[in-house]
Amino acid sequence: MRRVSLIAISLAVLSLALAAAAQPAGDGPAGLDQIKHVIVVYLENHSFDNLFGNFPGANGLAKAGAAARQVDRDGAPYAKLPPVNDAYKKPPGPDPRFPAALANRPFLIDRYVPQSDKVPDLVHRYYQEQAQIDGGKMDKFAAISDAQGLAMGYHDGRKMRLWNYAREFTLADNFFHAAFGGSFLNHFWTICACTPRYDNAPAEVTATLGPDGALVKDGQITPDGYAVNTIFSTYQPHPASINDPARLLPPQTMPTIGDRLSEKNVTWAWYSGGWNDALAGKPDTSFQYHHQAFAYFANFADGTDAKRQHLKDETDLLADIDAGNLPAVVFYKPLGRDNEHPGYTDVTSGEATATSPRSSIRSAAASCSPRARSLSPMMSMAAIGTMLPRPKPTVGAPASACRPSSSRPSPDVTSSIIPPTTRHRSSS
């Protein structure tokens, strides 16, 4: 059984939203009736240790143990980490901003590259992550990564706005993504706790495995028909360059959290940066089609009322906040250049965007509009990631929303939970 992670967001959103909608004032847990909105801000590709590894009292870098020492593909410990590599520059090669021979242990990225600058992207794919996890030893992240030694880098989180949110509210330090690999599959698990199907997929998009299960040829689809790596929806928006329908994922029909909320008459919307422009055929260069998970489902097909009602642009989010018309449940996916994804953006830009809804809500709540003052959100900010592995709770450990018990490890992710009333202050 795989460690639970972003699915916990979906379950928490669903249970909180339904409970808040169903409970009259005064019933249920104290304060639940004060939650008017649940907001999920979904960022990209930073593990917990990468941003909050030195947060006081957290299960962070100090507890990395043997996993802090990486080994090569044959299992031999590195004398030095392999050089930080930029696989996406032309031609690919070492990033000259980093030393060629870093010690085989976690290192501070900020010593060489400020948080306002981009660092290379790191591989985050289905089969590669399983190889990196190395049967639970968590010691082949540098060996398997196309960014090599960068997998062991971390930032000084004290410089971040979200660090202050973590001190004031709640930081989940044992929170794990639900599926091996990257954004495509984990977005599905966020909204439907499911892995999409593509039966009888073309051979050119299907992975090939050897008799021992080792990867021979990578692909978007597993040999048994599951879509696990990035493939685009048959619905709009998808890249105009893809003209072969066989290279697009067929419509999915599994129930989503959106369906469940609608069944209970709980209002909700998925707001995405650059959505309107992408639909109009003029996408921003950093718009990420595969981050729009609802757009893969038949219930939100092109031309449906559900698509028009629930899949919206981030400009609609800010307008709804200002007007006091925010749905009860909000998913916010920033545009690519604002989502913190290594390679095409930086930490500082992503943080500014991630915190803007709360700033807007605070401003609206302080206004004279009674409708605006009704905004009382619980916000959860999460970023999936595969950097800086460390041992996880053992099988049989007490399970909770922040510390699940499982027999299969996966890298943890950053998650900050910001409630409308209660505050938890760290001693830091």
C-alpha positions as CSV (number, residue, x, y, z in Angstrom):
1,M,0.0,0.0,0.0
2,R,1.4,3.3,-1.1
3,R,1.8,6.3,1.3
4,V,-1.2,8.6,1.2
5,S,-0.6,12.2,0.4
6,L,-2.4,14.6,-2.0
7,I,-5.4,12.4,-1.8
8,A,-5.5,13.6,1.8
9,I,-6.2,17.1,0.5
10,S,-9.2,15.8,-1.5
11,L,-10.6,13.8,1.5
12,A,-10.0,16.8,3.8
13,V,-11.7,19.2,1.3
14,L,-14.7,16.9,0.8
15,S,-15.2,16.1,4.5
16,L,-14.7,19.7,5.7
17,A,-16.9,21.2,3.0
18,L,-19.7,18.7,3.5
19,A,-19.5,18.9,7.3
20,A,-19.5,22.7,7.2
21,A,-22.4,22.8,4.8
22,A,-24.4,20.3,6.8
23,Q,-23.8,21.4,10.4
24,P,-26.0,24.1,11.8
25,A,-24.3,26.7,13.9
26,G,-23.3,25.3,17.2
27,D,-23.3,21.6,16.1
28,G,-20.2,19.5,15.4
29,P,-16.6,20.3,16.3
30,A,-16.1,23.8,17.8
31,G,-15.3,26.3,15.1
32,L,-16.3,24.2,12.2
33,D,-19.3,26.4,11.5
34,Q,-16.9,29.3,11.0
35,I,-15.3,27.7,8.0
36,K,-17.1,29.2,4.9
37,H,-14.5,28.2,2.3
38,V,-11.9,25.6,1.8
39,I,-9.1,26.8,-0.6
40,V,-6.4,24.5,-2.0
41,V,-3.4,26.2,-3.6
42,Y,-1.4,23.7,-5.7
43,L,2.2,24.5,-6.3
44,E,4.9,22.4,-7.9
45,N,7.9,20.1,-7.3
46,H,9.4,21.0,-3.9
47,S,9.7,18.4,-1.2
48,F,9.3,19.2,2.4
49,D,13.0,19.1,3.1
50,N,13.8,21.2,0.1
51,L,11.8,24.2,1.6
52,F,11.2,23.4,5.3
53,G,13.9,20.9,6.1
54,N,15.3,23.1,8.9
55,F,12.0,24.2,10.4
56,P,12.3,24.0,14.2
57,G,10.7,20.9,15.7
58,A,9.8,19.4,12.3
59,N,10.7,15.9,10.9
60,G,13.3,17.4,8.6
61,L,16.9,17.3,7.5
62,A,18.3,16.4,10.9
63,K,16.4,13.1,10.8
64,A,17.5,12.1,7.2
65,G,19.7,9.4,8.6
66,A,21.4,7.1,6.1
67,A,19.3,8.3,3.3
68,A,21.3,11.6,3.3
69,R,24.2,9.6,1.7
70,Q,23.5,8.8,-1.9
71,V,24.8,5.8,-3.8
72,D,25.4,5.2,-7.5
73,R,23.3,2.9,-9.8
74,D,25.4,0.0,-8.6
75,G,24.8,0.8,-4.9
76,A,28.2,2.1,-4.1
77,P,28.3,5.4,-2.0
78,Y,29.4,8.4,-3.9
79,A,32.7,10.0,-2.7
80,K,31.2,13.3,-3.9
81,L,27.8,14.0,-5.4
82,P,27.7,13.9,-9.2
83,P,27.8,17.5,-10.6
84,V,24.6,19.5,-10.8
85,N,23.4,19.0,-14.3
86,D,21.0,21.0,-16.5
87,A,19.5,18.5,-18.8
88,Y,17.2,21.1,-20.5
89,K,19.8,23.7,-21.7
90,K,21.2,23.4,-25.1
91,P,23.5,21.5,-25.1
92,P,22.9,19.8,-21.8
93,G,25.7,19.9,-19.3
94,P,26.8,20.9,-15.8
95,D,25.4,24.0,-14.2
96,P,28.5,26.2,-13.7
97,R,26.9,28.1,-10.8
98,F,27.5,25.0,-8.6
99,P,30.8,23.5,-7.5
100,A,31.7,20.4,-9.5
101,A,32.4,18.3,-6.4
102,L,29.8,18.8,-3.6
103,A,30.0,16.7,-0.5
104,N,27.7,13.6,-0.5
105,R,25.1,15.2,1.8
106,P,22.3,17.8,1.6
107,F,23.6,21.2,0.6
108,L,22.2,24.8,0.6
109,I,21.2,25.8,-2.9
110,D,21.0,29.5,-1.8
111,R,24.8,29.6,-1.3
112,Y,25.1,29.4,-5.1
113,V,21.8,30.5,-6.6
114,P,19.3,32.9,-4.9
115,Q,15.7,31.9,-4.5
116,S,14.7,34.5,-7.0
117,D,16.6,32.7,-9.8
118,K,15.8,29.4,-11.5
119,V,17.5,26.1,-10.9
120,P,17.4,23.2,-13.3
121,D,14.4,20.9,-13.5
122,L,14.7,17.4,-12.1
123,V,13.2,14.2,-13.5
124,H,9.9,13.3,-11.9
125,R,8.5,10.3,-13.7
126,Y,6.7,7.2,-12.7
127,Y,9.3,4.5,-13.2
128,Q,12.3,6.7,-12.4
129,E,10.9,7.6,-8.9
130,Q,10.5,4.0,-8.0
131,A,14.1,3.4,-8.9
132,Q,15.2,6.4,-6.9
133,I,13.3,5.1,-3.8
134,D,15.4,1.9,-4.1
135,G,13.2,-0.4,-2.2
136,G,12.7,2.1,0.6
137,K,16.4,3.0,1.1
138,M,15.7,6.4,-0.5
139,D,19.3,6.6,-1.7
140,K,19.3,6.8,-5.5
141,F,17.8,10.2,-6.1
142,A,21.1,11.7,-7.3
143,A,21.9,8.6,-9.4
144,I,18.7,8.4,-11.3
145,S,18.0,12.2,-11.6
146,D,18.9,14.0,-14.8
147,A,19.8,16.9,-12.5
148,Q,22.1,14.6,-10.6
149,G,23.5,16.2,-7.4
150,L,20.8,18.9,-7.3
151,A,18.4,16.3,-5.9
152,M,20.2,16.8,-2.5
153,G,19.8,20.6,-2.5
154,Y,17.6,22.6,-0.2
155,H,16.7,26.3,0.4
156,D,16.8,28.5,3.5
157,G,13.1,28.5,4.2
158,R,13.4,31.4,6.7
159,K,13.5,33.7,3.7
160,M,10.0,32.6,2.5
161,R,6.6,34.0,3.2
162,L,5.2,30.5,3.7
163,W,7.7,30.0,6.5
164,N,5.9,32.7,8.4
165,Y,2.6,31.1,7.6
166,A,4.0,27.8,9.0
167,R,5.0,29.5,12.2
168,E,1.6,31.2,12.6
169,F,-0.6,28.3,11.5
170,T,0.1,24.6,10.8
171,L,2.8,22.8,8.8
172,A,2.4,19.2,7.9
173,D,5.8,17.5,8.1
174,N,4.7,14.0,7.2
175,F,2.6,14.5,4.2
176,F,3.2,12.4,1.1
177,H,2.1,12.5,-2.5
178,A,-0.2,9.7,-3.6
179,A,1.4,8.5,-6.8
180,F,4.9,7.8,-8.2
181,G,6.1,10.4,-10.7
182,G,5.0,13.9,-11.5
183,S,2.3,16.5,-11.7
184,F,0.0,14.7,-14.3
185,L,-0.7,11.7,-12.1
186,N,-0.7,13.5,-8.8
187,H,-3.3,16.0,-10.1
188,F,-5.6,13.0,-10.9
189,W,-5.1,11.7,-7.4
190,T,-5.9,15.1,-5.9
191,I,-9.3,15.2,-7.6
192,C,-10.4,11.6,-8.0
193,A,-8.0,9.3,-6.1
194,C,-7.6,7.4,-9.3
195,T,-5.2,6.5,-12.1
196,P,-6.5,7.3,-15.6
197,R,-6.9,4.5,-18.1
198,Y,-5.9,4.2,-21.7
199,D,-6.8,0.8,-23.0
200,N,-5.2,-0.4,-26.2
201,A,-2.8,2.6,-26.3
202,P,-0.4,2.9,-29.3
203,A,2.9,1.2,-28.8
204,E,4.8,4.5,-29.2
205,V,3.3,5.9,-26.0
206,T,3.4,2.6,-24.0
207,A,6.3,1.7,-21.7
208,T,8.1,-1.6,-22.1
209,L,9.4,-3.6,-19.1
210,G,11.9,-6.4,-19.0
211,P,11.2,-9.8,-17.4
212,D,12.4,-8.5,-14.1
213,G,10.1,-5.5,-14.2
214,A,12.9,-3.1,-15.0
215,L,12.2,-0.2,-17.4
216,V,13.4,-1.0,-21.0
217,K,11.5,1.9,-22.8
218,D,9.8,4.7,-21.1
219,G,6.3,5.9,-22.0
220,Q,3.2,7.6,-20.8
221,I,1.1,4.4,-20.5
222,T,2.0,1.3,-18.5
223,P,1.8,-2.1,-20.3
224,D,-1.5,-2.8,-18.4
225,G,-3.1,0.4,-19.6
226,Y,-2.7,3.0,-16.9
227,A,-1.7,6.6,-17.9
228,V,1.2,7.5,-15.5
229,N,3.3,10.1,-17.3
230,T,2.3,13.3,-19.0
231,I,-0.3,12.9,-21.8
232,F,-2.8,15.6,-22.8
233,S,-6.6,15.5,-22.8
234,T,-8.7,14.8,-25.9
235,Y,-10.7,17.9,-24.7
236,Q,-9.6,21.5,-24.9
237,P,-7.2,22.9,-24.1
238,H,-4.4,20.8,-25.3
239,P,-1.3,21.7,-27.4
240,A,-2.3,22.6,-31.0
241,S,0.8,20.7,-32.2
242,I,-0.8,17.3,-31.4
243,N,-3.0,16.4,-34.3
244,D,-3.2,12.6,-33.8
245,P,-6.1,11.7,-31.5
246,A,-4.3,8.5,-30.5
247,R,-1.7,10.6,-28.7
248,L,-4.3,12.2,-26.5
249,L,-5.9,10.6,-23.4
250,P,-9.4,9.3,-24.0
251,P,-12.3,10.7,-21.9
252,Q,-12.2,9.6,-18.3
253,T,-15.4,8.6,-16.5
254,M,-14.4,8.0,-12.8
255,P,-16.2,10.1,-10.2
256,T,-14.3,13.2,-9.0
257,I,-14.4,15.2,-5.9
258,G,-16.1,17.8,-8.0
259,D,-18.9,15.4,-8.8
260,R,-19.3,14.5,-5.1
261,L,-19.4,18.2,-4.1
262,S,-22.0,18.9,-6.7
263,E,-24.1,16.0,-5.6
264,K,-24.3,17.6,-2.2
265,N,-25.0,21.1,-3.6
266,V,-21.6,22.4,-2.3
267,T,-20.3,25.1,-4.6
268,W,-16.8,24.7,-6.0
269,A,-14.5,25.8,-8.8
270,W,-11.0,25.0,-10.2
271,Y,-9.3,28.3,-11.0
272,S,-6.2,28.2,-13.2
273,G,-3.8,30.8,-14.3
274,G,-3.9,31.3,-18.1
275,W,-7.1,29.2,-18.5
276,N,-9.1,31.6,-20.6
277,D,-6.1,32.3,-23.0
278,A,-5.5,28.6,-23.4
279,L,-9.1,27.9,-24.3
280,A,-9.0,30.8,-26.8
281,G,-6.0,29.1,-28.5
282,K,-3.4,31.7,-27.4
283,P,-1.8,29.9,-24.4
284,D,0.9,31.5,-22.3
285,T,4.2,29.8,-23.0
286,S,4.3,28.5,-19.4
287,F,0.7,27.2,-19.3
288,Q,0.7,23.6,-18.3
289,Y,-2.1,21.6,-20.0
290,H,-1.5,18.5,-17.9
291,H,-2.2,20.4,-14.6
292,Q,-5.8,20.8,-15.5
293,A,-7.1,17.5,-14.2
294,F,-10.8,18.1,-14.5
295,A,-10.4,18.8,-18.2
296,Y,-9.7,15.1,-18.8
297,F,-13.2,13.9,-17.6
298,A,-16.3,13.4,-19.7
299,N,-18.4,15.3,-17.2
300,F,-16.4,18.4,-18.0
301,A,-16.3,17.9,-21.8
302,D,-16.1,20.8,-24.2
303,G,-19.4,22.6,-24.4
304,T,-20.9,21.3,-21.1
305,D,-22.4,23.5,-18.5
306,A,-20.2,21.8,-15.9
307,K,-17.1,23.0,-17.7
308,R,-18.3,26.6,-17.9
309,Q,-19.5,26.6,-14.3
310,H,-16.5,24.9,-12.6
311,L,-13.4,25.4,-14.7
312,K,-12.3,29.0,-14.5
313,D,-9.5,31.5,-14.9
314,E,-7.5,32.9,-12.0
315,T,-8.9,36.4,-12.9
316,D,-12.3,35.0,-12.0
317,L,-10.8,33.9,-8.6
318,L,-9.7,37.4,-7.7
319,A,-13.0,38.9,-9.0
320,D,-15.0,36.4,-7.0
321,I,-13.0,37.2,-3.8
322,D,-13.6,41.0,-4.4
323,A,-17.3,40.4,-5.0
324,G,-17.7,38.0,-2.0
325,N,-18.9,35.3,-4.4
326,L,-16.2,32.7,-3.7
327,P,-17.4,29.1,-3.9
328,A,-17.3,27.0,-0.8
329,V,-14.5,24.9,-2.2
330,V,-11.7,26.4,-4.3
331,F,-8.8,24.8,-6.1
332,Y,-6.2,27.3,-7.4
333,K,-3.6,26.3,-9.9
334,P,-1.2,29.1,-10.7
335,L,0.2,29.7,-14.2
336,G,3.4,27.8,-14.8
337,R,5.7,30.7,-14.3
338,D,4.1,31.3,-10.9
339,N,3.9,27.8,-9.5
340,E,7.5,27.3,-8.2
341,H,8.3,24.5,-10.6
342,P,12.1,24.2,-11.0
343,G,13.3,24.8,-14.5
344,Y,10.8,27.3,-15.7
345,T,10.2,29.4,-12.5
346,D,11.7,30.2,-9.1
347,V,10.7,30.0,-5.5
348,T,10.2,33.7,-4.9
349,S,7.7,34.2,-7.8
350,G,5.7,31.1,-6.8
351,E,5.4,32.3,-3.2
352,A,4.1,35.7,-4.2
353,T,1.4,34.1,-6.3
354,A,0.6,31.4,-3.7
355,T,0.0,34.0,-1.0
356,S,-2.0,36.4,-3.1
357,P,-5.4,34.8,-2.6
358,R,-5.0,35.1,1.2
359,S,-3.9,38.7,0.9
360,S,-6.9,39.4,-1.3
361,I,-9.2,37.7,1.1
362,R,-7.8,39.6,4.0
363,S,-8.2,42.9,2.1
364,A,-11.8,42.0,1.1
365,A,-12.7,40.9,4.6
366,A,-11.5,44.2,6.0
367,S,-13.7,46.1,3.5
368,C,-17.1,47.5,4.2
369,S,-18.9,44.9,2.1
370,P,-20.9,42.4,4.3
371,R,-20.6,39.9,1.4
372,A,-16.8,40.3,1.4
373,R,-16.6,40.0,5.2
374,S,-18.3,36.6,4.9
375,L,-15.1,35.1,3.5
376,S,-13.6,32.9,6.2
377,P,-11.3,30.3,4.5
378,M,-9.3,27.3,5.4
379,M,-6.4,27.3,3.0
380,S,-4.0,24.4,2.2
381,M,-0.9,25.0,0.1
382,A,0.8,22.0,-1.3
383,A,3.7,21.3,-3.6
384,I,4.6,17.9,-4.9
385,G,8.3,17.0,-5.0
386,T,10.9,14.4,-5.2
387,M,13.9,16.1,-3.7
388,L,15.8,15.3,-0.5
389,P,14.6,11.8,0.5
390,R,14.6,10.7,4.1
391,P,13.3,7.6,6.0
392,K,9.5,7.6,6.6
393,P,7.5,6.2,9.5
394,T,7.7,2.4,9.8
395,V,4.9,0.0,9.1
396,G,2.5,0.0,12.1
397,A,3.3,3.5,13.2
398,P,0.3,5.5,14.4
399,A,-1.7,6.8,11.4
400,S,-3.1,10.2,11.2
401,A,-3.9,12.9,8.6
402,C,-0.3,14.0,8.8
403,R,1.5,10.8,9.5
404,P,0.1,7.9,7.5
405,S,1.1,4.3,8.0
406,S,2.2,2.3,5.0
407,S,4.5,-0.3,3.8
408,R,5.6,1.6,0.7
409,P,7.6,4.8,1.0
410,S,7.4,7.9,-1.2
411,P,8.9,11.4,-0.9
412,D,7.0,13.8,1.3
413,V,5.6,17.1,0.0
414,T,5.3,20.6,1.4
415,S,1.9,21.4,2.9
416,S,0.8,24.4,4.9
417,I,-2.7,24.5,6.4
418,I,-4.1,27.9,7.2
419,P,-7.4,27.8,9.2
420,P,-9.7,30.8,9.6
421,T,-9.5,31.1,13.4
422,T,-7.1,28.8,15.3
423,R,-3.4,29.4,15.2
424,H,-0.5,27.3,16.2
425,R,2.7,29.3,17.0
426,S,6.1,27.6,16.7
427,S,8.8,28.3,19.2
428,S,11.0,29.4,16.3
